[in-house]
């Protein structure tokens, strides 16, 4: 594949991660993945129930670097996604999904989780290192979530938003100059989400 010509400072501003996963360079990553394009959108997850826990999807730092340049993983200040709960297996008790940041060096994770707790009720939680800390419940007609994470440029702390409303307090995370990756996650087995938008902002 031809090498991208990138400016010395790398690409800046909002970058479309769905376009990145649709590129030829990302196709080997998708061969054994449950992230797929379908009906003009992207879907993540499996309709079949399983004994799995949580499925995580994120672009490797090398893919970000080859497409965006200048230590792209160290320049991520925001990630956001629009996610719709597409289907669930009736036998599945836990139905959840969310977005997060993952530290490249240590693997720490900080993000926001949406969980369906009733036919028209969801709970919102701050998600850190495998633990979901409940914050609030919301009544909804459909489980459609605009999720956003902002990373403080000085402390590296992460603030989470649901439909542009702040959820809980900022979470302590990796240092502000640490390399991180944008993450989608979903219950592994019995839950399928549709992802109509997924972007990362680079400084």
N, C-alpha and C positions, 0 to 999 in steps of 0.2 A: 504494500500500500504506500502511496506517496507520503512523504513527511510533511506535516503541517508547518507552515511558516508562521511562527508566533513572535510577537514583539518581545523585547528583552525583559520587560516588566511582566510579561504574561498577560493573558486575557483577564479583564476585570469586569465587575458588574454581575448581573444575573446570568447564569448559565443553565441551559435546559438539560437536565439529567436524563430525561426520556429520550431526547435526541442522541445523547451520548450512548445510551444502551442500545439504540437502534443502529449505531454505526457498525461498520465492518469490524473494527478493532474489538468491539465488545461481544461479538458473536460467540467466540469460544467460551466466554463466561456463562452464556445462557444455555449452552448445550445440555447441561445437567441441572438446570435451574427451573423453578416453577414460576419464574417471571417471564411473561409472554405477552405478545401483542395480540389483541382479539377485538373485533368489532370496533376498530378505530380508537381503542384505548389499550391500556396495559392492565394485566391482571397478575396478582401474586397470591399464592396459596393453593391448597388442594381441597376439593370438595369431599374427599374421602377421609373419614375419621382415622386418627392414628394415635400412637402413644407418644408422639413427639411433644416438645414443649413450645419453643418459640423459633420461628424461622426468621433469619436476618438476611437482608440483601443490601450490599453496598459496593460501590465501584472501588477497585484497588487504587492505592495511591499512584501506582505507575500509569494507570489509565488516565487519571486526572492530570498527571504531569505531561503526558504525551499530547493531550488535547488542549490544556490550558496553560502549561508552562510555569516557570519561575516558582517552584515549590508550591504548587497550587493547594495542596492539602494543608499547608500552614497559613493560607490566606482566606480560609472559609470563615465568613462572619455570620452567615444566615443560611438556613435551609427551610424550605416550605413545600407543602404538598397538599393536593386536594384528593381526598380518598373517599370512596363510597363502599359500604358493606354490600357486596354483591350476593353472596349466598352463604348459608351455614348448614351444616349437617344437623338434623334434629337431635341426634344422639350427643352432640357436643355441648357440654355445659359451659365451658370457657370460650367466650367469643370476644377477641380483642385484637387491636392493631395500633400502630403508631409510627412516629418518626423519632430519630435520635441522632446524636453525634457519637462517634466511636473514636477513641484515641488510637492512633496508629501504633504507638510504642507500647502502651500498657494495656490496651483493650478495654479501658473504662468506657462506660456508656452512660449518657444522660439524654433524656428525651421526654416525650409526652405519650401517654397511652389512653386510648378510648376503648371502653368495654361496654358491651351491650348487657344490661342487667334486667331488661324487660322488653316487651314488644315496642314500647315507645319511650324507653328510658335508657340513658347511657350514663356511665360514670367516667370522670376524668381523673387521671392520676399522673403524678410525676414519676418517671421511670428512671431508676439508676441501678446499674450493675445487677440486673435481674430481679429487682424488687420494685413493685408499684406502690407508691404512697398516695392513697386516695385523697382527693381534694374536694370534689363536688359532684353533684348529679345534675343532669339536664333532661327535660322532656323534649322529645324530637318526633317529627312525623316520619322522617327517613334518616338513616344513619349516613349522613354526608358531613365530612369534617374538613375544614381548612385548618391545617396545622402549621405552626411556624416555630422555629427556634432561632433566637438571637444570642450571639456570643459577645460578651463584653470585651472591648478591645484592650482593656487594661488588666482585668482580673482573670479573664477567660470564663467567668461564670455564665451559665446558660439560662435564659428565660424562655418559658414555653407559652404559646398562645393557641387558643381554640377559637376559630372564627373571629380573629383579631382581638379577643379578650384575654388578658393575662390570666394564667392559671398558676396559683400558688406563688411561692417565692423563687428567686433565682437559685439555681443549683451550682454548688462548687464543682469544678471540673478541671480539665487539664489546663496548663498555663496558656495565656493568650497567643503565644507564638508556637504552640505545639501543633504538630500535624494531626488532623482529624479527618474523618470520613463521614459523609451523610448516609444515613441508614433508614431503610424501611423495615418494619417488622410486623409479624402477624402470627397468630396462633398456628402452630405447625400441625395441620390436618383438620379438616372439617370446616374451614373458614376460607373464603375467597374474597379479596378486596379488589376494587377497580381503582386504578391510579390515573387520573386525567391530567395531572400536572405535578411536576417534581423539579424543583430548581434549587441551585446553590448560588449564593452571592460571594464573589471573591473581591477582596480588597486590593 
